Amino acid sequence: MPSERMTVRGTSEIGRFPGASPPTRVELTIQKEEVKKQEEGGCRQWFKKMCPCCCKRQNSISYDVTDKIEVVKPGAPDPTPEPEKRKSENGEAKEMEELKFSVQSVDLLSSKTGQNRREHHTDLYHGDELIIRRGQTFQMELELNRPFSADTDKLHLDLKTGPLPMVSKGTHVIIPLVEHLEDERWEAKIVKQTGNNIRLSINSPASAVIGLYGLSVTTSSLKGEATATHNSSKNIVMLFNPWCEEDTVFMDDEDERNEYVLNDTGRIYYGTEKQIGARTWNFGQFHEGILDACLFILEKSDMPPSGRGDPVNVVRVISAMINAQDDFGVLIGNWSGDYSDGVSPAAWSSSVEILKKYHSTNGTPVSYGQCWVFSGVTTSVLRCLGIPARSVTNFQSAHDTDVSLTTDVYFDANMEPIDYLNSDSVWNFHVWNDCWMARPDLPPGNGGWQAVDSTPQETSQGTFRCGPASVSAIRSGQVYLKHDTPFVFAEVNSDKIYWQKNLDGTFSQIYSEKKAVGHNISTKAVGSDERADITHLYKHQEGSEEERIAVETASRYGSKPDVYSVPMAEDVSVEVKMEGEGPRMGVDAKLSILVKNQSPHPRQTTLHSQVAVMYYTGVLKGTIKKEEIPVELLPNEEKSIEWVLPYQQYQNQLVDQAALMLTLSGRVSETKQVLANQTTFRLRTPDLIITPLGEAVVGKEMAAKITFTNPLPRMLKNVVFRVEGLGLQKGHQVFVGDVGGHSTVTLTEHFIPSQPGPRKLVASLDCKQLTQVHGVADVVVLEQ
């Protein structure tokens, strides 16, 4: 039955995330739509040569290079010289003046209480600067010298950061004016026009470089062949965005964002594992002057501005810059007990004074810090820049000095310690940081919490820094994954190995302590001042088979790979196979575990399996099933074990891409061979079936049928279809509503092709319970 398409009036585009705008509601069967006359195509020249007699181009923002590094806020720009008026009896000069289209003023709408700052979660920062987060729309207002006309006037924005802004490096951004904003790109759209004033809604990609940007607006008029540039007197600060799904620092839990980004106080733990003490620390990331100090640290690091879009790079640089060891960073470490020419590390309880002092003295390192001070300041800087972070304390923390992945104690033949060899140590406690991000540079499953340590202990690539190291990689002993994973692994899970010198000068192992380090790893709990024990994130249960496998796996990559007995044989293999294109959404997921014994002797093992939900970025959300699978193999036997994940166990756990990671580990009893396998798979979703109806001819109406069957035994709520075909059908949304379990929905689209040739009609389904459902149909359109 035909029905009318309802329209929804435009809503504010500020704070927009992909898919957040309300859908246009229509009935299931779609009425024929007349295609609007195609808008005039072709690009018009962006800039034209100006008459040299009429005006001069205004200079863009200049960056003075001095020996003092500071964030300079540009003052009001020089007024644009008035064009020389030619004497003319016919009033030509007056006409030229009227034609010149220019900006009179820019309002960044940067008030703390304004919509920009509130929508971007930056209203807690001190001051009235425009502080925004990348990947999210913001607004500004321009006052023009006359009303804007889309037919005759052109306008674009320039954002520049760093001393040598370049378009190719992402440090000079040219933002065009468009009719419709699209995600993941720099664009601006006029959302309101009143007289000479226009309001712009501006999009930024979630990969944008963070830092301080200068803004200019360039205008031109097609009639007058004139351009003008207006420099904003205020700058824009761009930060990372944990609220944006496309940003690699995205954190999906609101309570965790409030804790790890917005909370400006916390608790830092110290003492011994049997006597854990806690002190309150003022991170103060929103305090007056702290954002300027954090941007100053980035400037002083000599990190190229083009690298500031990657949080891995930024965290690594911050880790180096918080200590003063080799780059005149923020804090000087001192463990001597003599702090007479500075402040005792134990006297600090806040990052604010330290960061402000460092900034105000133009980068003179502050005296003194120890691990909890380094960690507190690191938390402040990372949260200030928008990277979720927390301070973490490890009790009985090992310091491995020779990358052996063990804590070594050496004795002579008389069992006297050999002091010059005993450089490894175990600290009562050590404080570092976790920060949250995806790790697209590592194999899937290694995103999430990353360990970063600013306390100067060992150099990394020639500089005193540590991390970010994937906590997931540390837990499984995958110490070959960057950055500095071996060092952190040794801190939390190395065995203490005792060595005795032999008469021939060699050393033999005489004892090993397997539970000597890495106890009660602690951080402040989310939403309370309680202590949360996160040891399980860094290591498997002490003494478990999985923990022993992780230790031995790690040691293979250390400087003493033979500390643990080498397997007598490696003749058992394990792999995971899936039928066809893999498990389907809505039913039990079934995989096959293939275990082969390639030896003439029987083999026995226990496979430990766990499956976790994974975001498309490689961040693990959480484990949803664990089990142990005993396996006995006859000589040369091959066994296929069916592994099943029931629908009920995953139905409420999945995230966008419906991806899962199955991890298997085990040890062959007879040979001590370690077995390990990680398999990533996704639950396949059904396609939308699109069937063209009728002949495809330019200017002649045709139709297409779109069919979808719900694969789940549960209702899908608020289902929306998005349909578009370039040269066929203008993009729009169709609100379907609720679709029952295993129900089938059919839509018929009527449209008039406007361009000949091969075309594609695409459609996708959008709803919270089911994603990645889409379809396409090829349509060859004939000339009329």
Buried (B, 14 or more C-beta within 10 A) or exposed (E): EEEEBEEEEEEBBBBBBEEEBEBBBBBBBBEEBEBEEEEEEEEEEEEBEBBEEBBEEBEBBEBEEEEEBBBBEBEEBEEBEEBEEEEEEEEEBEEBBBBBBBBEEBBBBBBBEBBBBBBBBBBEBBEBBBBBBBBBBBBBBBBBBBEBEEEEBBBBBBBBBBEEBEEEBBBBBEBBBEEEBEBEEBBBBBBEBEEEBBBBBBBBBBBBBBBBBBBBBBBBBBBBBBBBBBBBBBBBBBBBBBBBBBBBBBBBEEEBBEBBBBBBEBBBBBBEBEEBEBBEBBBBBBBEBBBBBBBBBBBBBEBBBBBBBBBBBBBBBBBBBBBBBEBBBBBBBBEEEEBEEBBBBEEBBBBBBBBBBBBEEEBBBBBBBBBBBBBBBBBBBBBBBBBBBBBBBBBBBBBBBBBBBBBBBBBEEEEEEBEEBBEBEBBEBBBBBBBBBBBBEBBBBBBBBBBBBBBBBBBBEEBBBBBBBBBBBBBBBBBEBBBBBBBBBBBBBBBBBBBBBEEEEEBEBEEEEBEBBBBBBBBBBBEEEEBBEBBEBBBBEEEEBBBBBBBBBBBBBBEBEEBBEEBEBBBBBBEBEBEEEEBBBBEEBBBEBBBBBBBEEBBEBBBBBBBBBBBBBBBBBEEBBEEEBEBEBEEEBEEEBEBEBEBEBBBEBBBEBBBBBBBBBBBBEBBBBBBBBBBBBBBBBBBBBBEBEEEBBBEEBBBBBBBBBBBBEBEBEBBBBBBBBEBBBEEBBBBBEEBEEEEEBEBBBBBBBBEBEEBBBBBBBBBEBBBBBBBBBEBEBEEE
